[in-house]
């Protein structure tokens, strides 16, 4: 279990198992830190949604992506709050790259 997965599991509380599974499966095997791993997982899921059909099957990945993104900022605030602006800038750039 990765550091990011451990951190995430310790914070999510009671969530539907399918949501937690979707979030955990999206996390990369390796990342430079917990906030980055959570962002990477969120962006992976957002990419799936962007490429999806726009139907109900995209709802769970979208919800999981939003949750991972939220937790990424919580992790950044926990580990290095002075770097939140840097995380915002990286996320804005990477989100922009997802759109055609």
Rosetta silent file (secondary structure, phi, psi, omega in degrees, C-alpha in Angstrom):
SEQUENCE: XXXXXXXXXXXXXXXXXXXXXXXXXXXXXXXXXXXXXXXXXXXXXXXXXXXXXXXXXXXXXXXXXXXXXXXXXXXXXXXXXXXXXXXXXXXXXXXXXXXX
SCORE:     score description
SCORE:     0.000 S_00000001
   1 L     0.000  130.560 -178.289    0.000    0.000    0.000 S_00000001
   2 L   -74.372  163.998  176.892    1.440    3.371   -1.004 S_00000001
   3 H   -60.093  -42.094  179.604    1.893    6.298    1.344 S_00000001
   4 H   -63.061  -42.359  178.879   -0.809    8.191   -0.540 S_00000001
   5 H   -64.168  -44.244  177.459   -3.242    5.284   -0.226 S_00000001
   6 H   -58.902  -46.297 -179.406   -2.552    4.975    3.496 S_00000001
   7 H   -61.316  -45.839 -179.156   -3.038    8.706    3.968 S_00000001
   8 H   -61.324  -49.053 -178.724   -6.252    8.669    1.938 S_00000001
   9 H   -60.608  -31.722  179.792   -7.729    5.679    3.764 S_00000001
  10 H   -75.027  -12.108 -175.285   -7.025    7.357    7.097 S_00000001
  11 H  -111.256  -22.212 -169.911   -9.022   10.425    6.042 S_00000001
  12 H   -77.086  -21.294 -179.119  -12.026    9.289    4.036 S_00000001
  13 L    66.714 -145.535 -178.925  -14.112    7.819    6.823 S_00000001
  14 L   -87.011  109.933  174.504  -17.197    5.946    5.740 S_00000001
  15 L  -129.273  156.500  176.921  -17.556    6.128    1.992 S_00000001
  16 L   -56.665  136.262 -179.188  -19.197    3.665   -0.363 S_00000001
  17 H   -54.312  -36.549 -179.338  -16.716    0.873   -1.110 S_00000001
  18 H   -65.848  -34.833  177.650  -17.073    1.423   -4.854 S_00000001
  19 H   -68.212  -46.679  179.362  -16.037    5.077   -4.465 S_00000001
  20 H   -61.669  -43.435  179.337  -13.018    4.208   -2.334 S_00000001
  21 H   -60.760  -43.030  179.212  -11.984    1.459   -4.747 S_00000001
  22 H   -62.612  -42.178  179.626  -12.230    3.858   -7.696 S_00000001
  23 H   -64.384  -47.948 -176.409  -10.119    6.436   -5.867 S_00000001
  24 H   -66.078  -41.094 -179.363   -7.447    3.944   -4.797 S_00000001
  25 H   -63.965  -25.995 -178.424   -7.212    2.303   -8.235 S_00000001
  26 H   -79.886  -17.148 -177.315   -6.529    5.702   -9.801 S_00000001
  27 L   -69.052  138.992  177.781   -3.506    6.405   -7.606 S_00000001
  28 L   -71.344  155.706  177.978   -0.130    5.981   -9.309 S_00000001
  29 L   -67.172  -36.999 -179.689    2.253    3.333   -8.038 S_00000001
  30 L  -129.561  141.086  176.199    4.979    5.926   -7.624 S_00000001
  31 L  -155.416  162.060 -176.861    4.740    9.650   -7.004 S_00000001
  32 L   -75.908  -14.355  178.540    6.902   12.355   -5.542 S_00000001
  33 L  -178.450  169.441 -177.032    4.566   12.863   -2.594 S_00000001
  34 H   -60.740  -49.401  178.890    1.077   12.334   -1.281 S_00000001
  35 H   -57.231  -42.914 -179.785   -0.442   15.558   -2.673 S_00000001
  36 H   -64.974  -39.753  178.960    1.052   14.836   -6.102 S_00000001
  37 H   -63.231  -40.968  179.402   -0.166   11.231   -6.066 S_00000001
  38 H   -66.833  -40.748  176.096   -3.683   12.380   -5.230 S_00000001
  39 H   -63.245  -45.646  179.330   -3.572   14.993   -8.005 S_00000001
  40 H   -58.093  -43.208  177.879   -2.248   12.399  -10.456 S_00000001
  41 H   -63.509  -43.265  179.130   -5.091   10.055   -9.542 S_00000001
  42 H   -61.787  -45.823 -178.534   -7.674   12.813   -9.898 S_00000001
  43 H   -66.398  -35.062  175.023   -6.328   13.867  -13.286 S_00000001
  44 H   -59.354  -44.933 -179.922   -6.299   10.255  -14.478 S_00000001
  45 H   -70.328  -40.118  176.377   -9.997   10.004  -13.616 S_00000001
  46 H   -59.739  -38.416  178.005  -10.834   13.414  -15.099 S_00000001
  47 H   -62.271  -41.213  176.662   -9.171   12.241  -18.311 S_00000001
  48 H   -60.705  -42.201 -178.291  -11.431    9.168  -18.331 S_00000001
  49 H   -66.999  -43.044  179.528  -14.475   11.396  -17.868 S_00000001
  50 H   -60.145  -37.173 -179.199  -13.415   13.791  -20.629 S_00000001
  51 H   -86.959   -5.340 -176.960  -13.040   10.817  -22.967 S_00000001
  52 L   -76.301 -174.773 -176.032  -16.239    9.165  -21.705 S_00000001
  53 L   -87.379  -12.604 -175.785  -19.700    9.193  -23.154 S_00000001
  54 L    84.637    9.303 -179.184  -21.149   11.696  -20.713 S_00000001
  55 L   -92.959 -172.539 -178.251  -23.498    9.036  -19.412 S_00000001
  56 L   -58.902  -29.290 -178.113  -24.150    7.626  -15.971 S_00000001
  57 H   -66.490  -15.142  177.884  -21.046    5.458  -16.162 S_00000001
  58 H   -88.134   -7.482 -175.224  -18.952    8.628  -15.874 S_00000001
  59 H   -66.245  -47.107 -178.012  -20.542    9.641  -12.561 S_00000001
  60 H   -64.823  -47.569  177.076  -18.421    7.477  -10.240 S_00000001
  61 H   -60.817  -35.870  178.810  -15.074    8.433  -11.825 S_00000001
  62 H   -66.714  -43.981  177.962  -16.079   12.111  -11.708 S_00000001
  63 H   -63.431  -42.716  179.142  -17.042   11.886   -8.043 S_00000001
  64 H   -65.195  -40.632  177.873  -13.831   10.009   -7.235 S_00000001
  65 H   -61.834  -45.835  178.789  -11.741   12.574   -9.139 S_00000001
  66 H   -60.419  -41.508  179.750  -13.355   15.443   -7.254 S_00000001
  67 H   -65.957  -42.984  178.890  -12.724   13.686   -3.942 S_00000001
  68 H   -63.357  -40.231  179.035   -9.081   12.993   -4.789 S_00000001
  69 H   -62.827  -44.954  178.456   -8.568   16.595   -5.830 S_00000001
  70 H   -60.394  -45.732  179.982  -10.075   17.828   -2.562 S_00000001
  71 H   -67.417  -29.297  176.465   -7.887   15.461   -0.562 S_00000001
  72 H   -61.366  -41.216  179.351   -4.811   16.582   -2.524 S_00000001
  73 H   -73.381  -32.751  173.963   -5.296   20.098   -1.216 S_00000001
  74 H   -63.911  -43.623  179.271   -5.932   18.812    2.296 S_00000001
  75 H   -63.324  -42.687  179.753   -2.681   16.836    2.079 S_00000001
  76 H   -62.749  -40.886  178.584   -0.791   19.863    0.783 S_00000001
  77 H   -65.482  -29.491  179.010   -2.161   21.961    3.641 S_00000001
  78 H   -76.800  -46.932 -172.663   -1.027   19.258    6.068 S_00000001
  79 H   -86.475  -39.588 -175.944    2.472   18.644    4.701 S_00000001
  80 H  -155.221   74.577 -175.532    3.519   22.011    3.234 S_00000001
  81 H   -60.298  -25.688  179.502    0.875   24.733    3.464 S_00000001
  82 H   -71.132   -7.556 -179.229    3.295   27.327    2.116 S_00000001
  83 H  -109.058   13.544 -179.931    3.283   25.465   -1.229 S_00000001
  84 H   -62.485  -40.710  179.083   -0.475   25.469   -1.881 S_00000001
  85 H   -60.283  -37.917  177.496   -0.129   28.234   -4.488 S_00000001
  86 H   -64.839  -41.133  178.467    2.400   26.094   -6.359 S_00000001
  87 H   -64.158  -41.868  177.669    0.009   23.138   -6.285 S_00000001
  88 H   -58.393  -47.031 -178.717   -2.821   25.336   -7.603 S_00000001
  89 H   -62.067  -43.184  178.916   -0.642   26.514  -10.499 S_00000001
  90 H   -64.451  -41.092 -179.303    0.399   22.950  -11.401 S_00000001
  91 H   -66.511  -41.872  178.346   -3.199   21.745  -11.229 S_00000001
  92 H   -59.635  -45.795 -179.765   -4.477   24.581  -13.406 S_00000001
  93 H   -62.591  -47.307 -175.970   -1.848   23.821  -16.042 S_00000001
  94 H   -70.221  -34.752  176.034   -2.465   20.074  -15.977 S_00000001
  95 H   -64.950  -40.576  177.762   -6.251   20.430  -16.042 S_00000001
  96 H   -60.772  -31.894  179.728   -5.927   22.679  -19.078 S_00000001
  97 H   -70.711  -19.632 -179.100   -3.924   19.977  -20.843 S_00000001
  98 H   -75.779  -27.166 -174.772   -6.844   17.537  -20.509 S_00000001
  99 L   -85.557  140.817 -179.579   -9.200   19.606  -22.590 S_00000001
 100 L   -67.146    0.000    0.000   -9.099   19.384  -26.372 S_00000001
